[in-house]
Amino acid sequence: MKSRDQQAPEPLTAERLEVWTVLSELFLDTELSDGDLRRIAANLRESPYAPAEIGRILRSEVMPAFGANLASVAGEWTPWSEDEVRAIMTRSLHGNRIARWFAAFFAWRMIREDWRRIEAMLE
């Protein structure tokens, strides 16, 4: 039996990859405009996931994978392609859990307000 720390990640589907890719934009080293936030919310509304599940995907999957970009002196500022997102997420989901959660803890403070605005648009 797998421990909680060793649970298999969710299966990769086209829908999940699209959500990962859209949410990864929150971790670019740029300031998002109101239009960006509306576009992100609109894309997320098209996914098969409920708002609560999207929030869980953000916090437990995407934030640990992309959060470190916000701490980088020369962070990525252009959106990642789906292929790049797939590779980053695969490494993260199978990588060091402690490093992932440290990145997530730091990143949450940086994206919290943008996420709250997007979350309100999902309901």
Secondary structure, 3 states (H helix, E strand, C coil): CCCHHHCCCCCCCHHHHHHHHHHHHHHCCCCCCHHHHHHHHHHHHCCCCCHHHHHHHHHHHHHHHHHHHHCCCCCCCCCCCHHHHHHHHHHHHCCCHHHHHHHHHHHHHHHHHHHHHHHHHHC
